[in-house]
Amino acid sequence: MRKKTLVKITALAGALSALCLVAYYLALHDIFHDYVSAKVIQENVSGSLSLPAWTACSLEWKIVGICFWPMVGFHAILLVGLIRSRREE
């Protein structure tokens, strides 16, 4: 694979990884405030231990699960690029 092509693939994967990182932050922020926040726990400790359905944060957990793989892919591509660049020197 040519060096220019590898640089373009790495840059594209890096941009996708950055978007996933933002999505990670937003999803985990929602999970923290909706699922495990002190307010939600205090409101539901009063006798009923079942939390409301909206606290499951299923969409947010899907985002966390899906966005993990593009970030791993970016790091793998970056590592391959660095190793190839080092071998060429």
PyMOL commands that place a pseudoatom at each C-alpha (Angstrom):
pseudoatom trace, name=CA, resn=MET, resi=1, chain=A, elem=C, hetatm=0, pos=[0.000, 0.000, 0.000]
pseudoatom trace, name=CA, resn=ARG, resi=2, chain=A, elem=C, hetatm=0, pos=[1.370, 3.382, -0.918]
pseudoatom trace, name=CA, resn=LYS, resi=3, chain=A, elem=C, hetatm=0, pos=[2.246, 5.848, 1.805]
pseudoatom trace, name=CA, resn=LYS, resi=4, chain=A, elem=C, hetatm=0, pos=[-0.204, 8.510, 0.538]
pseudoatom trace, name=CA, resn=THR, resi=5, chain=A, elem=C, hetatm=0, pos=[-3.065, 6.013, 0.570]
pseudoatom trace, name=CA, resn=LEU, resi=6, chain=A, elem=C, hetatm=0, pos=[-2.212, 4.907, 4.095]
pseudoatom trace, name=CA, resn=VAL, resi=7, chain=A, elem=C, hetatm=0, pos=[-2.082, 8.530, 5.261]
pseudoatom trace, name=CA, resn=LYS, resi=8, chain=A, elem=C, hetatm=0, pos=[-5.522, 9.211, 3.737]
pseudoatom trace, name=CA, resn=ILE, resi=9, chain=A, elem=C, hetatm=0, pos=[-7.008, 6.081, 5.321]
pseudoatom trace, name=CA, resn=THR, resi=10, chain=A, elem=C, hetatm=0, pos=[-5.491, 7.016, 8.680]
pseudoatom trace, name=CA, resn=ALA, resi=11, chain=A, elem=C, hetatm=0, pos=[-6.850, 10.564, 8.460]
pseudoatom trace, name=CA, resn=LEU, resi=12, chain=A, elem=C, hetatm=0, pos=[-10.336, 9.310, 7.570]
pseudoatom trace, name=CA, resn=ALA, resi=13, chain=A, elem=C, hetatm=0, pos=[-10.271, 6.749, 10.369]
pseudoatom trace, name=CA, resn=GLY, resi=14, chain=A, elem=C, hetatm=0, pos=[-9.033, 9.454, 12.754]
pseudoatom trace, name=CA, resn=ALA, resi=15, chain=A, elem=C, hetatm=0, pos=[-11.918, 11.753, 11.846]
pseudoatom trace, name=CA, resn=LEU, resi=16, chain=A, elem=C, hetatm=0, pos=[-14.390, 8.906, 12.351]
pseudoatom trace, name=CA, resn=SER, resi=17, chain=A, elem=C, hetatm=0, pos=[-12.721, 8.059, 15.660]
pseudoatom trace, name=CA, resn=ALA, resi=18, chain=A, elem=C, hetatm=0, pos=[-13.020, 11.691, 16.792]
pseudoatom trace, name=CA, resn=LEU, resi=19, chain=A, elem=C, hetatm=0, pos=[-16.747, 11.675, 15.984]
pseudoatom trace, name=CA, resn=CYS, resi=20, chain=A, elem=C, hetatm=0, pos=[-17.125, 8.435, 17.911]
pseudoatom trace, name=CA, resn=LEU, resi=21, chain=A, elem=C, hetatm=0, pos=[-15.322, 9.982, 20.860]
pseudoatom trace, name=CA, resn=VAL, resi=22, chain=A, elem=C, hetatm=0, pos=[-17.825, 12.855, 20.910]
pseudoatom trace, name=CA, resn=ALA, resi=23, chain=A, elem=C, hetatm=0, pos=[-20.702, 10.355, 20.673]
pseudoatom trace, name=CA, resn=TYR, resi=24, chain=A, elem=C, hetatm=0, pos=[-19.104, 8.359, 23.527]
pseudoatom trace, name=CA, resn=TYR, resi=25, chain=A, elem=C, hetatm=0, pos=[-18.974, 11.442, 25.719]
pseudoatom trace, name=CA, resn=LEU, resi=26, chain=A, elem=C, hetatm=0, pos=[-22.570, 12.403, 24.998]
pseudoatom trace, name=CA, resn=ALA, resi=27, chain=A, elem=C, hetatm=0, pos=[-23.858, 8.870, 25.548]
pseudoatom trace, name=CA, resn=LEU, resi=28, chain=A, elem=C, hetatm=0, pos=[-21.949, 8.379, 28.794]
pseudoatom trace, name=CA, resn=HIS, resi=29, chain=A, elem=C, hetatm=0, pos=[-23.055, 11.808, 30.000]
pseudoatom trace, name=CA, resn=ASP, resi=30, chain=A, elem=C, hetatm=0, pos=[-26.689, 10.812, 29.431]
pseudoatom trace, name=CA, resn=ILE, resi=31, chain=A, elem=C, hetatm=0, pos=[-26.160, 7.444, 31.107]
pseudoatom trace, name=CA, resn=PHE, resi=32, chain=A, elem=C, hetatm=0, pos=[-24.626, 9.130, 34.140]
pseudoatom trace, name=CA, resn=HIS, resi=33, chain=A, elem=C, hetatm=0, pos=[-27.446, 11.638, 34.485]
pseudoatom trace, name=CA, resn=ASP, resi=34, chain=A, elem=C, hetatm=0, pos=[-30.348, 9.317, 33.647]
pseudoatom trace, name=CA, resn=TYR, resi=35, chain=A, elem=C, hetatm=0, pos=[-29.274, 5.916, 34.911]
pseudoatom trace, name=CA, resn=VAL, resi=36, chain=A, elem=C, hetatm=0, pos=[-26.957, 6.260, 37.865]
pseudoatom trace, name=CA, resn=SER, resi=37, chain=A, elem=C, hetatm=0, pos=[-27.407, 9.819, 39.049]
pseudoatom trace, name=CA, resn=ALA, resi=38, chain=A, elem=C, hetatm=0, pos=[-27.961, 10.446, 42.738]
pseudoatom trace, name=CA, resn=LYS, resi=39, chain=A, elem=C, hetatm=0, pos=[-31.291, 12.122, 41.923]
pseudoatom trace, name=CA, resn=VAL, resi=40, chain=A, elem=C, hetatm=0, pos=[-32.677, 9.058, 40.129]
pseudoatom trace, name=CA, resn=ILE, resi=41, chain=A, elem=C, hetatm=0, pos=[-31.502, 6.700, 42.874]
pseudoatom trace, name=CA, resn=GLN, resi=42, chain=A, elem=C, hetatm=0, pos=[-32.897, 8.890, 45.678]
pseudoatom trace, name=CA, resn=GLU, resi=43, chain=A, elem=C, hetatm=0, pos=[-36.273, 9.156, 43.962]
pseudoatom trace, name=CA, resn=ASN, resi=44, chain=A, elem=C, hetatm=0, pos=[-36.518, 5.376, 43.591]
pseudoatom trace, name=CA, resn=VAL, resi=45, chain=A, elem=C, hetatm=0, pos=[-35.161, 4.141, 46.918]
pseudoatom trace, name=CA, resn=SER, resi=46, chain=A, elem=C, hetatm=0, pos=[-38.376, 5.056, 48.705]
pseudoatom trace, name=CA, resn=GLY, resi=47, chain=A, elem=C, hetatm=0, pos=[-39.743, 1.504, 48.585]
pseudoatom trace, name=CA, resn=SER, resi=48, chain=A, elem=C, hetatm=0, pos=[-39.728, 0.504, 44.927]
pseudoatom trace, name=CA, resn=LEU, resi=49, chain=A, elem=C, hetatm=0, pos=[-36.373, -0.722, 43.685]
pseudoatom trace, name=CA, resn=SER, resi=50, chain=A, elem=C, hetatm=0, pos=[-37.461, -0.838, 40.057]
pseudoatom trace, name=CA, resn=LEU, resi=51, chain=A, elem=C, hetatm=0, pos=[-36.229, 2.123, 38.073]
pseudoatom trace, name=CA, resn=PRO, resi=52, chain=A, elem=C, hetatm=0, pos=[-38.326, 3.798, 35.379]
pseudoatom trace, name=CA, resn=ALA, resi=53, chain=A, elem=C, hetatm=0, pos=[-37.938, 2.394, 31.854]
pseudoatom trace, name=CA, resn=TRP, resi=54, chain=A, elem=C, hetatm=0, pos=[-36.329, 5.579, 30.531]
pseudoatom trace, name=CA, resn=THR, resi=55, chain=A, elem=C, hetatm=0, pos=[-33.364, 5.061, 32.868]
pseudoatom trace, name=CA, resn=ALA, resi=56, chain=A, elem=C, hetatm=0, pos=[-32.254, 1.976, 30.895]
pseudoatom trace, name=CA, resn=CYS, resi=57, chain=A, elem=C, hetatm=0, pos=[-30.593, 4.305, 28.329]
pseudoatom trace, name=CA, resn=SER, resi=58, chain=A, elem=C, hetatm=0, pos=[-30.688, 1.586, 25.662]
pseudoatom trace, name=CA, resn=LEU, resi=59, chain=A, elem=C, hetatm=0, pos=[-29.833, 3.945, 22.780]
pseudoatom trace, name=CA, resn=GLU, resi=60, chain=A, elem=C, hetatm=0, pos=[-26.873, 5.341, 24.680]
pseudoatom trace, name=CA, resn=TRP, resi=61, chain=A, elem=C, hetatm=0, pos=[-25.534, 1.849, 25.442]
pseudoatom trace, name=CA, resn=LYS, resi=62, chain=A, elem=C, hetatm=0, pos=[-25.876, 0.937, 21.741]
pseudoatom trace, name=CA, resn=ILE, resi=63, chain=A, elem=C, hetatm=0, pos=[-23.850, 4.018, 20.811]
pseudoatom trace, name=CA, resn=VAL, resi=64, chain=A, elem=C, hetatm=0, pos=[-21.128, 2.995, 23.273]
pseudoatom trace, name=CA, resn=GLY, resi=65, chain=A, elem=C, hetatm=0, pos=[-21.050, -0.533, 21.825]
pseudoatom trace, name=CA, resn=ILE, resi=66, chain=A, elem=C, hetatm=0, pos=[-21.024, 0.540, 18.187]
pseudoatom trace, name=CA, resn=CYS, resi=67, chain=A, elem=C, hetatm=0, pos=[-18.540, 3.416, 18.492]
pseudoatom trace, name=CA, resn=PHE, resi=68, chain=A, elem=C, hetatm=0, pos=[-15.970, 1.227, 20.219]
pseudoatom trace, name=CA, resn=TRP, resi=69, chain=A, elem=C, hetatm=0, pos=[-15.042, -0.593, 17.006]
pseudoatom trace, name=CA, resn=PRO, resi=70, chain=A, elem=C, hetatm=0, pos=[-14.207, 2.418, 14.783]
pseudoatom trace, name=CA, resn=MET, resi=71, chain=A, elem=C, hetatm=0, pos=[-11.953, 3.738, 17.544]
pseudoatom trace, name=CA, resn=VAL, resi=72, chain=A, elem=C, hetatm=0, pos=[-10.158, 0.373, 17.816]
pseudoatom trace, name=CA, resn=GLY, resi=73, chain=A, elem=C, hetatm=0, pos=[-9.876, 0.294, 14.016]
pseudoatom trace, name=CA, resn=PHE, resi=74, chain=A, elem=C, hetatm=0, pos=[-8.308, 3.740, 13.940]
pseudoatom trace, name=CA, resn=HIS, resi=75, chain=A, elem=C, hetatm=0, pos=[-5.708, 2.755, 16.505]
pseudoatom trace, name=CA, resn=ALA, resi=76, chain=A, elem=C, hetatm=0, pos=[-4.906, -0.431, 14.583]
pseudoatom trace, name=CA, resn=ILE, resi=77, chain=A, elem=C, hetatm=0, pos=[-4.511, 1.503, 11.314]
pseudoatom trace, name=CA, resn=LEU, resi=78, chain=A, elem=C, hetatm=0, pos=[-2.359, 4.099, 13.061]
pseudoatom trace, name=CA, resn=LEU, resi=79, chain=A, elem=C, hetatm=0, pos=[-0.156, 1.413, 14.565]
pseudoatom trace, name=CA, resn=VAL, resi=80, chain=A, elem=C, hetatm=0, pos=[0.286, -0.319, 11.198]
pseudoatom trace, name=CA, resn=GLY, resi=81, chain=A, elem=C, hetatm=0, pos=[1.146, 3.016, 9.586]
pseudoatom trace, name=CA, resn=LEU, resi=82, chain=A, elem=C, hetatm=0, pos=[3.701, 3.859, 12.235]
pseudoatom trace, name=CA, resn=ILE, resi=83, chain=A, elem=C, hetatm=0, pos=[5.335, 0.442, 11.980]
pseudoatom trace, name=CA, resn=ARG, resi=84, chain=A, elem=C, hetatm=0, pos=[5.509, 0.634, 8.170]
pseudoatom trace, name=CA, resn=SER, resi=85, chain=A, elem=C, hetatm=0, pos=[6.878, 4.170, 8.325]
pseudoatom trace, name=CA, resn=ARG, resi=86, chain=A, elem=C, hetatm=0, pos=[9.532, 3.124, 10.801]
pseudoatom trace, name=CA, resn=ARG, resi=87, chain=A, elem=C, hetatm=0, pos=[10.583, 0.136, 8.643]
pseudoatom trace, name=CA, resn=GLU, resi=88, chain=A, elem=C, hetatm=0, pos=[10.941, 2.360, 5.582]
pseudoatom trace, name=CA, resn=GLU, resi=89, chain=A, elem=C, hetatm=0, pos=[13.391, 4.647, 7.375]
for i in range(1, 89): cmd.bond("trace and resi %d" % i, "trace and resi %d" % (i + 1))
show_as sticks, trace
zoom trace
